[in-house]
Amino acid sequence: MSLNKDFFKTTRILDGGMGQELLNRGVVPHGTIWGATALFHKKYHKLLVNTHLDFIKAGAEVIVTNTFGSRKRRLIENKLSHKYSELNKLAGKLARDAVKKSKKKILIAGSLPPQNFTYFADLGKDINFIKKNFKSQAKYLNPYVDFFYLDVMSSLKECILGINSIKSFKKEILIGIHIRKNGKLPSGENLLPVVKKLEKYKPLGIIVSCVSIEDLSFVIKGLKKLKTPYGFKINAFEHIPAGWKPDSNNPKVQLGKRKDLTPNKFAKICIKFNKLGANILGGCCEISPSHIEKLKSLM
């Protein structure tokens, strides 16, 4: 599948939550790199490829690289910084291997996660560290991916830092923004003014990422005001506590999994929001291939 600027102007299906799916399939997390453990241990490489393949078989037209846990800061805290280049290149290669095995025209989005803590607007004291690591992670992924995905950003500033840090690669960007209650980012900014300011950068699309159904429902109608394609990646966590730093806790223990978000309910929600204009449909943490498969009727 070739990528053009209008790719997301028609309904497109993304994959689900790669990292959590790997943990659910038996990957034992190494420290706080979570799903990226499947890159660190060779015994998990086949499982990683097969998980990408299962999302593709389920109907995903775009898969996201398994690089959320291989950002520089997490590797440093786990004394694995010497593996930074290797793990990120490997994530790109294994995603490409999965696409090749699928024999389908699938796009690969290079996941560039927050370069400090997830769900936190605080970028730390060293902004150059953030800029440098957005760029370096993108550099390692660049040969393997079709576009970059700013994955779960928590402020306008973080989005702009990410965009500017990787502009030298001259690759399209999908922007993923995290929100909490009342349509607010962790920074306290309201979603709609933020996304309107980001439209000037002409991204491929703007999505609300790792979001609960309830928080997404609050903003979805307002997103119709955008000229840019929009959508979401819904999570199935029970609750993300305010002030919780996921990089230092076990997500399975701390966040739980919603029992009510079945594949059928997930599909009904996606279909409803698709009718409201959301073209970019996918899942995040705890959304499995069985959830994504229910979206085939929209393809």
N, C-alpha and C positions, 0 to 999 in steps of 0.2 A: 504494500500500500504506500503510495507516495503522499508526502505531506505538502499541503499548500495552505495559504493564509486563511482560506475559507473552510478548513477541515471540520471545525466544530460548529459550523453554521447549520449543519444537519445533525440529527440525533446520533450520538456516538456512545458506545459502552466502554467504560474503563474496567480495570480489574478490581479486586477487593483488597483486604488487608493482608499483604504478603507476610509481614513480620509475625503477626499473631497466628496466621495460618501455619507457618513453619513451627512455631512453638506447640500448636495444637497437634501437629503431626509427629511430635516426638523430639524436636531439637531441644537440647538442654542448654539454656543460656549460659554463656561465659560472661560472668560479671554483668555489666550494664550494656553490653552491645546487643543483647536480645537476639532478634532474628538474624543479625549479621554474623552470629555464631555459625550459621550455615555456610558462610564464606570462609571463616577461620579454620573449620575442621573439614578436611577433604571428604570424610565419610558422609557428609551431608550434601555434597555437591549434586548428586543425582536427584536427591529429594527436592532440592531447590529448583532444578530444571523442571522436574515433574510437576511441581506446584505452579510454576509459570504456565506450563502446558495445560494444566487442569483449568486455569482461568481462561486460557485461549479456547479450549474445547467448550467451555461454558458460554462463550460468546464475546469475550473481551476483545475489542479491536485495538486496545492500547494496554500494554503492560508497563508497570513501573519498576525500575531497578531496585534491588534489595539493598539500598545504601543508606537507609534512615539511621541505622546503628553504626555505620562505618565513617561517620563524620570525625574530624580530627580530635575534637574535645573528648568524645567518648573513648576513643582509642588511647588518648593520653592518660585518662583516669584509670584505664584498665592495663596500662603499661604495654600497649600494643602499637604505639605510634610508628614503630619501625615497619609495621604491616600496612600502613596507610595507602600507599600507592598500589601495592599488590591486591588488597582486598577490594578497592574500588574498581580497578581494572577488571578484576575477576567477576564482579557483579555485572558489569557491562557485557563481558564475554558470555557468561552463563545465560543472561537474558537473550543475547543474540543466538546462542545455541538452541534455546527453546523455540524461538521464532523459526529458525531453520528446520527444526524437527517437525514443527507444526505444518509446514508446507502451506502456510497461509500468509496473506499480506497483512502483517501486524506491525504496528508502530511501537517503538520503545521510548518511554519518557524517563529521562535521567533524574532521579530523585535527589534534590538538594535540600536537605532538612535544615532546621534552625541550627546555626553554628555555635549557639550557646545552649541554654535549656529549652526544652519543648514546652509550649503553652505559656511561656514567659516573655513579656515585652522587654525585660531588662537584657541588654546586649553585653553587659559587663563593661569594664573600664577600658579594654583594649579593642577599639573598633577596627583597627588594622588587622587584628587576629580574625575577626569576622570576615572582612573583605578578602583577606588572603586565602581563607579556607573555603569560602564559596568558590573562589576562582580555581583553587587547586583541585577540589573535588570534581568540579566541572571539567577540568582539563583531563583527568583520568577517565571520565565517562564519555567524553566527547567523541572518540572514534566509534563508539558502539550505539549511540542514541540518536533518535530522530529529532528530539527537542528536549528542552530542560523543563523540569517541574519544580517550582519553589513550593516545597512541601510543608504545609502547616505553619505559615507565617503568623506572627502575633502582633504586628504593628505596621503602620505605613512605612516607617523608617526602615524596618527590617526588609520589607518588600523592595524598597528602592535600593538599599544596599546590595541585595541579591542581584537585582536587575543590572545595576551598574558594574558590579564585580565580574559579571560573565558576558558583558556586551561584546568583548573582543572576539568571542567565538562566533558571532553573527548567526546565532541559531534562535529559532522561535522559542517562546517561553509561555508556559501555562502557569498561572499564579494561583496558589492554594492558600486561602486565608482561614484561620481558625477563629471561631466566635463562641461566646458563652451566652448568658441570658440577655434578653432585650436587644439582640443584634449588636452587641459590643465585643470588640476584640479584647484580648487580655490587657492591651494598652489602655483600655477605657474608651477608645475611639469608636464611633458608630460605623458600621460596615459600609453603608451606602456612600457617604462622603469619601471614604477611603478608596472604594473601587472606582468611583468617578475620577479621582485624581490619578489612579493607575491606568485609566483608559488611554491617557496621552502617550503611554509607552507602547501602545498597540500590541498587547499580548495576544496569543492565540485564543485565550479564553481566561476567565476568572472563575474560580470555584470556591465554594465554602468547604473546607477540608477538615476531616476528623471531627465531624459535627453530629450532634444528637438530632433525632427527628424533630424534637420539640423546638430546639434553637433554630433549626433550619426553617421550620414552618413560620417562625416569626418574621423572617426576612425575605422569603422566596418571592412574594408578590412585588416587593420593592425593587428586586433585581430586574424586573421587566423594563425598567427605565434605562437599562444599559444598552449601548450599541454593540458592545462586545459580547460574544457568546458566553454563556454562564451555565453553571451546574453545581455539582457537589460530589463529595465522597463521604457517605454516612458511616458513622461508627456504631457498634452495638455494645459499647461499654455501659455498665449500669450507671456510673457516675464518675466524673472527673472532679475531685475536690479542689476548691480554690486554694492556691498556694502549694499544690502538690507538685513535686519535682520528679517526673517519671523516670528521669535518667538515673535515679539512685534507688529505685524500688522495683520490685517484681510486679509487672502489670497484672498478671493473673490473680495475684493475691489482693492487690490494692483496689482494682477497678471492677472486677467481676465481669460477667457477661449477661446481657439482657436475655431473658427467656421469651419475651413477647415478640421480639423482632425476628420472626420466622421468615424463610425465603418468600413465602406468599405475601406476607405483610410488607416486606421490603419492596417487592414488585409493585404492589398496589400504591405505595407511597411514591415510588419512582415514576410510575405511569401518571399519577395525579400531578406531580410537579413538572413532568414533561409537557403535559397539556397547558401548564402555566408558562411555558416557554423555556424551561431548562433543557438544554441539548446535551450537556455533558453529565453522564450518569454513571456513578460508580460507588464503591464501598471502601471503607477504611477498616480500622481494627475490628476484628471478629466477624467481618463479612467474608463469607466463604465462596468457593465456586458454585455451590448449590444455590446461593442467593443470586449471584450474577446470571446463572442459567435461566432464571425466571424472567429475565429482561429480553429474551430472544424475540418476543412478540413485537418489540419496538424496533427491531432491525429491518 
